[in-house]
């Protein structure tokens, strides 16, 4: 027990409880104001750059000024710590700024067509001069394609990860892990070409009087190929984080391995598994090339994922962004906002469900 804890019970020895000279907050603010003011005068006044360069130069001058001021008051050791802390905060802000910019742009431009007509109509019989038309057909296609792909990829991915962690030994498991790693970086258009050459051109003619057929199910197969490695790798890492004593305690009670995995290992790793699945779903929902190659896209509503062309939100955004109509960009932005909102809603629902299951045990 430290001297501080003996004299003042309940107080833990931390850097905040050590009495030393601290740099006043006012001085910190003044250094920041002076640094950015000097940067603005030098960069903008001389015309060597824009406000982005001024911010970068101001941040550099702030770090230098902060180190000098802190070293005079707190000492060099504390000054280095304060400077690195400011650098970490600055890096965090720089990482958040692009995300905030994307969200702001998406929301500000996507609300223009955020109306009932957009969510209740399709692009069937909509001309270049028609301001109406919506993405109802694309929303239906995205939900069906991603839903079917999830139903195929999640069981296979989770079972594959269970094999690699709990059962896999030797060269075969290493080979499976290697190919999963290779598939993680596969381009989406390669998956689309694979399903095009296999399912659309070879298998689908058996069910369509010898004629190849585009379909939403073919897009689901391509999306499942893209989702599978992400689910396997994320689930594998989550299963490896489950403490070994949990398994050992279950085995000591005579519980078989399959039941230990089902009742102990999977529930413990469930939140992480859900996160990996939602990452895979987000990637699948945003893919355009596979849907374009094997589903073809359509302007009308098609509720049958096994027959006929079908649209998706990502493909709808791609087509509307390149359309010559002056009303198309607004549809593209609103469709992009809708796609992000769908992924966000699904992610929140999955997180809440996993959290409820975890707390209810």
C-alpha positions in Angstrom: 0.0 0.0 0.0 1.3 3.4 -1.0 1.8 6.3 1.4 -1.1 8.2 -0.2 -3.4 5.3 0.3 -2.4 5.0 4.0 -3.0 8.7 4.6 -6.1 9.1 2.5 -8.1 5.9 2.4 -9.9 5.2 -0.9 -7.5 7.3 -3.0 -5.5 5.4 -5.6 -2.1 6.4 -6.7 -2.5 7.8 -10.2 -0.8 10.6 -12.2 -3.8 12.9 -11.5 -3.2 12.5 -7.7 0.5 13.4 -7.8 0.9 17.1 -7.0 2.9 18.9 -9.7 2.8 22.0 -11.8 0.1 21.8 -14.5 -0.1 23.7 -17.7 -3.2 25.9 -17.4 -6.1 25.3 -19.8 -6.1 28.9 -20.8 -2.4 28.6 -21.9 -3.3 25.6 -24.0 -6.1 27.4 -25.7 -3.9 30.5 -26.4 -1.2 28.3 -27.9 -3.8 26.7 -30.2 -5.3 30.1 -31.2 -1.9 31.6 -31.9 -0.7 28.6 -33.9 -3.7 28.5 -36.2 -3.7 32.3 -36.6 -0.1 32.3 -37.7 -0.8 29.4 -40.0 -3.7 31.3 -41.6 -1.7 34.4 -42.1 1.3 32.6 -43.6 -0.6 30.2 -45.8 -3.7 32.2 -46.9 -2.0 35.6 -46.8 0.8 34.5 -49.1 -1.5 32.4 -51.3 0.6 29.3 -51.1 -2.3 27.0 -50.3 -5.9 26.8 -49.1 -7.5 26.3 -45.7 -6.6 22.6 -45.7 -2.9 23.4 -45.7 -3.5 26.1 -43.2 -5.1 23.6 -40.8 -2.1 21.2 -41.3 0.4 23.9 -40.6 -1.6 25.2 -37.7 -1.7 21.7 -36.1 2.1 21.4 -36.5 2.7 24.8 -35.0 0.3 23.9 -32.1 2.2 20.7 -31.3 5.5 22.6 -31.3 4.2 25.4 -29.2 2.5 23.0 -26.8 5.7 21.1 -26.2 7.6 24.4 -25.6 5.0 25.7 -23.2 4.6 22.4 -21.3 8.3 21.9 -21.0 8.7 25.3 -19.4 5.9 24.6 -16.8 5.8 20.8 -16.4 9.2 19.6 -17.5 10.3 17.8 -20.6 9.0 14.4 -19.6 5.5 15.7 -19.0 5.7 17.9 -22.1 6.4 14.8 -24.2 3.4 13.0 -22.7 1.1 16.0 -23.3 2.4 16.4 -26.9 1.8 12.8 -27.7 -1.6 13.0 -26.2 -2.5 16.0 -28.3 -1.1 14.1 -31.4 -3.4 11.1 -30.6 -6.4 13.3 -30.2 -5.5 15.1 -33.5 -5.2 11.7 -35.3 -8.7 10.7 -33.9 -10.2 13.9 -35.2 -8.6 13.5 -38.7 -10.0 9.9 -38.8 -13.5 11.1 -37.9 -13.6 14.1 -40.3 -13.9 12.1 -43.5 -16.6 9.9 -42.0 -18.5 13.0 -40.8 -18.1 14.6 -44.2 -19.5 11.5 -46.0 -22.5 11.3 -43.6 -23.2 15.0 -43.9 -23.0 14.9 -47.7 -25.2 11.8 -47.9 -27.9 13.2 -45.6 -27.9 16.7 -47.1 -28.3 15.5 -50.7 -30.3 12.4 -49.9 -33.3 14.1 -48.3 -34.3 15.7 -51.6 -36.3 12.7 -52.8 -37.0 11.2 -49.4 -40.8 11.0 -50.0 -43.5 8.4 -50.2 -43.3 8.2 -54.0 -39.7 7.1 -53.8 -40.4 4.2 -51.6 -43.7 3.1 -53.3 -42.9 3.2 -57.0 -40.3 1.8 -59.4 -38.6 3.2 -62.5 -41.0 1.4 -64.9 -42.3 3.8 -67.6 -40.3 6.7 -66.1 -38.8 8.9 -68.8 -35.9 11.3 -68.6 -38.1 14.3 -68.0 -40.3 12.7 -65.4 -39.3 13.9 -61.8 -41.1 10.9 -60.2 -39.9 7.3 -60.0 -38.5 5.5 -57.0 -36.4 2.6 -55.7 -39.1 0.3 -54.4 -38.0 -2.5 -56.8 -34.4 -2.0 -55.8 -35.2 -2.2 -52.1 -37.1 -5.4 -52.6 -34.2 -6.8 -54.7 -31.6 -5.9 -52.1 -33.5 -7.4 -49.2 -34.1 -10.6 -51.1 -30.6 -11.0 -52.5 -28.8 -10.1 -49.3 -31.2 -12.2 -47.2 -30.7 -15.3 -49.3 -27.0 -14.8 -49.4 -26.9 -14.5 -45.6 -29.0 -17.7 -45.1 -26.4 -19.5 -47.2 -23.2 -17.9 -46.0 -23.7 -17.6 -42.2 -24.2 -21.4 -41.5 -21.3 -22.4 -43.8 -19.0 -19.7 -42.4 -19.8 -20.4 -38.7 -19.4 -24.2 -39.2 -16.2 -23.7 -41.1 -14.8 -21.5 -38.3 -15.8 -24.1 -35.7 -14.0 -26.8 -37.6 -10.8 -24.6 -37.9 -10.8 -23.8 -34.2 -12.2 -26.9 -32.5 -11.4 -29.8 -34.8 -9.0 -28.7 -37.5 -5.5 -30.1 -37.3 -2.8 -30.8 -39.8 -2.3 -29.8 -43.4 -5.9 -29.9 -44.4 -6.9 -27.2 -41.8 -3.9 -25.1 -42.9 -5.0 -25.4 -46.5 -8.6 -24.4 -45.7 -7.3 -21.4 -43.7 -5.0 -20.4 -46.6 -7.8 -20.4 -49.2 -10.1 -18.5 -46.8 -7.4 -15.8 -46.6 -7.0 -15.7 -50.4 -10.8 -15.4 -50.8 -10.9 -12.5 -48.4 -9.3 -10.3 -50.9 -11.0 -11.6 -54.0 -12.5 -8.8 -56.2 -16.3 -8.8 -56.4 -16.3 -8.9 -60.2 -14.4 -12.2 -60.0 -17.2 -13.7 -57.9 -19.8 -12.4 -60.3 -17.9 -13.9 -63.3 -17.7 -17.3 -61.5 -21.4 -17.4 -60.9 -22.1 -16.2 -64.4 -20.0 -19.0 -66.0 -21.2 -21.7 -63.6 -24.8 -20.9 -62.6 -26.2 -18.6 -65.3 -24.6 -20.3 -68.3 -24.5 -23.9 -67.2 -27.1 -24.6 -64.4 -29.9 -22.2 -65.1 -30.6 -23.5 -68.7 -31.7 -26.9 -67.0 -34.6 -25.0 -65.5 -35.4 -22.7 -68.4 -35.8 -24.8 -71.5 -32.2 -24.6 -72.3 -31.9 -20.8 -72.1 -29.6 -19.0 -69.6 -31.5 -16.8 -67.2 -30.5 -13.9 -65.0 -32.0 -13.9 -61.5 -31.7 -12.5 -58.1 -30.8 -15.9 -56.7 -27.7 -15.9 -58.9 -26.7 -12.5 -57.4 -27.3 -14.1 -53.9 -24.8 -16.8 -54.8 -22.2 -14.3 -55.8 -22.8 -12.3 -52.7 -22.5 -15.4 -50.6 -19.1 -16.2 -52.1 -18.0 -12.7 -51.0 -19.5 -13.0 -47.5 -18.2 -16.4 -46.7 -14.5 -15.6 -46.1 -15.3 -12.6 -43.9 -17.6 -14.6 -41.7 -15.1 -17.5 -41.4 -12.2 -15.3 -40.4 -14.2 -13.1 -38.0 -15.9 -16.1 -36.4 -12.6 -17.9 -36.1 -11.0 -15.0 -34.3 -13.9 -14.7 -31.9 -13.9 -18.4 -31.1 -10.2 -18.3 -30.3 -10.9 -15.5 -27.8 -13.1 -17.8 -25.7 -11.1 -18.7 -22.6 -9.9 -22.3 -22.5 -11.0 -22.9 -18.9 -14.6 -22.6 -20.0 -14.2 -25.5 -22.4 -12.2 -27.5 -19.8 -14.8 -27.0 -17.1 -17.5 -28.2 -19.4 -15.5 -31.3 -20.4 -14.8 -32.0 -16.7 -18.5 -32.2 -16.1 -18.8 -34.8 -18.8 -20.4 -32.6 -21.4 -19.6 -33.8 -25.0 -17.6 -31.5 -27.3 -20.5 -30.7 -29.7 -22.7 -29.6 -26.8 -19.9 -27.6 -25.2 -19.5 -25.7 -28.5 -23.2 -25.2 -28.8 -24.0 -24.2 -25.2 -20.7 -22.6 -24.0 -18.4 -21.5 -26.8 -20.9 -20.0 -29.3 -22.9 -18.0 -26.8 -19.7 -16.5 -25.3 -18.5 -15.5 -28.8 -21.9 -14.4 -30.1 -21.5 -10.6 -30.0 -18.2 -10.8 -32.0 -19.8 -13.3 -34.4 -22.7 -11.0 -35.0 -20.3 -8.1 -35.7 -18.5 -10.1 -38.3 -21.7 -11.2 -39.9 -23.0 -7.6 -40.2 -19.7 -6.5 -41.7 -20.2 -9.2 -44.4 -23.8 -8.1 -44.9 -22.7 -4.5 -45.3 -20.2 -5.5 -47.9 -22.7 -7.6 -49.8 -25.4 -4.9 -49.7 -23.0 -2.4 -51.3 -21.7 -4.6 -54.2 -22.6 -3.6 -57.7 -20.6 -5.7 -60.1 -22.0 -9.1 -59.2 -25.6 -7.9 -59.4 -24.9 -6.3 -62.8 -23.3 -9.4 -64.2 -25.8 -12.1 -63.0 -29.0 -10.3 -62.1 -29.0 -7.7 -64.9 -31.0 -5.1 -63.2 -34.5 -4.1 -64.0 -36.8 -1.0 -64.0 -39.9 -2.9 -62.9 -40.7 -4.8 -59.6 -39.8 -8.4 -59.5 -40.7 -10.4 -56.4 -39.4 -13.7 -57.8 -35.6 -14.0 -57.0 -35.4 -17.2 -59.1 -36.7 -15.9 -62.4 -36.0 -12.8 -64.4 -33.9 -9.7 -64.0 -33.8 -8.1 -60.6 -32.6 -4.7 -59.3 -30.6 -3.8 -56.2 -30.0 -0.5 -54.4 -26.3 -0.4 -55.2 -26.9 -1.1 -58.9 -29.7 1.5 -58.8 -27.3 4.1 -57.5 -24.7 3.2 -60.2 -27.3 3.5 -63.0 -28.9 6.8 -61.7 -25.5 8.4 -61.1 -24.7 7.9 -64.8 -28.1 8.8 -66.2 -28.4 12.0 -68.3 -31.7 13.0 -66.6 -31.4 16.0 -64.3 -33.7 14.2 -61.8 -31.4 11.1 -61.6 -28.7 12.4 -59.2 -31.4 13.1 -56.5 -32.6 9.5 -56.9 -29.1 8.2 -56.6 -28.3 10.2 -53.4 -31.6 9.1 -51.8 -31.0 5.5 -52.8 -27.5 5.6 -51.3 -29.0 7.1 -48.1 -31.6 4.3 -48.0 -28.9 1.7 -48.4 -26.9 3.1 -45.5 -30.0 3.3 -43.4 -30.9 -0.3 -44.1 -27.5 -1.6 -43.1 -27.6 0.6 -40.0 -31.0 -0.7 -39.0 -30.0 -4.3 -39.5 -26.7 -3.8 -37.5 -28.5 -2.2 -34.6 -31.2 -4.9 -34.6 -28.6 -7.7 -34.7 -26.6 -6.0 -31.9 -29.7 -5.7 -29.7 -30.7 -9.3 -30.3 -27.2 -10.6 -29.4 -27.1 -8.4 -26.3 -30.5 -9.6 -25.2 -29.5 -13.2 -25.7 -26.3 -12.7 -23.7 -28.0 -11.0 -20.8 -30.8 -13.5 -20.6 -28.6 -16.5 -20.0 
